[in-house]
Amino acid sequence: MSRWTVLGCGVAGLCVATLLAERGEDVEVIGDETRQPASWFAGGMLAPWCESESAPQAVITLGQHSVGWWQQRVSCVVEQGTLVVAPPRDSQELNRFARMTEQHQWVVPAEIEPMLEGRFARGLYFTREAHLDPRLALTEMREKLLQRGVRFDAQQPSGRVIDCRGIHAKSELSHLRAVRGEMVILHSDEVQFSRPIRLLHPRFPCYLVPRRDGHFMLGATMVESDDASAISARAMMELLSAAYAIHPALAEARVVESASGLRPAYPANLPEIRYHNHTYYLNGLYRHGFLLAPMLAEQLMQRIFGEQHHEHSA
């Protein structure tokens, strides 16, 4: 048994710590308790086939295993698929999305989500996809790690280091960049959806993800910026306009939270595992944190315990 120090308590760090603990390793997690990780503000969509519209094939290859991985470890996974719609004037966007993706079927959206009656004539239904609540998942993972004896109170590393700090490891990782994402959490007692609704739009596509007790996560922008300040007025207006386009009743929803986060990304927008200066780095999850972190953590375990690593410069 080895002693490991995982830096970062976001989705990547907790996935790595979970797999180490499951192997019986001695684990501590060091995170910045003064701020929430970027994954706290994520949508939590486990949607590899939807993501393939703009993501490389590797996202589908790795991401399709994430639903089962999460189902074995947290209780908040909802396997109800993803529904993709577009306003009538943007119907060509729906056709383009269909050409770029797989594992979907054409549907009448109201037959999948009754509250969309009269709103959209057709849509794409990705039945094999799922979603989870990132905050519930992160909290549950942390509680289970504590039960396994994983320590979260260390100030300095005492074991072999695995750095999962996201954008906060930028000074150690060449080519890592920040991609700003903005989101809003709404509350409405008038609207009910069972699955994420993706609204296609040429300028600001967005998604609405149902959460517990009438809450919805509405996101998210993608801006090439390392500005971590509050959500911009433009982003807020565009997101709320998109929510209204999905269902007019959301105009009466209450905005209970808005926030921005910085996603870590490499040039190809795919995560990487690196090793240098006696430290492993798992980073670059971009907008696919909950989708890809499990399989990247599994790959890291194979690399560590398979004695396959070779030190190289990042």
Secondary structure, 3 states (H helix, E strand, C coil): CCEEEEECCCHHHHHHHHHHHHCCCEEEEECCCCCCCHHHHCCCEECHHHHCCCCCHHHHHHHCCHHHHHHCCCCCCECCCEEEECCHHHHHHHHHHHHHCCCCEEECHHHHCHHHCCCCCCEEEECCCEECCHHHHHHHHHHHHHHCCCECCCCCCCCEEEECCHHHHHHHCCCCEEEEEEEEEEECCCCCCCCCEEECCCCCCEEEEECHHHEEEEECCCECCCCCCCCCHHHHHHHHHHHHHHCHHHHHCEEEEEEEEEEEECCCCCCEEEEECCEEEEECCCCCHHHHHHHHHHHHHHHHHCCCCCCCCC
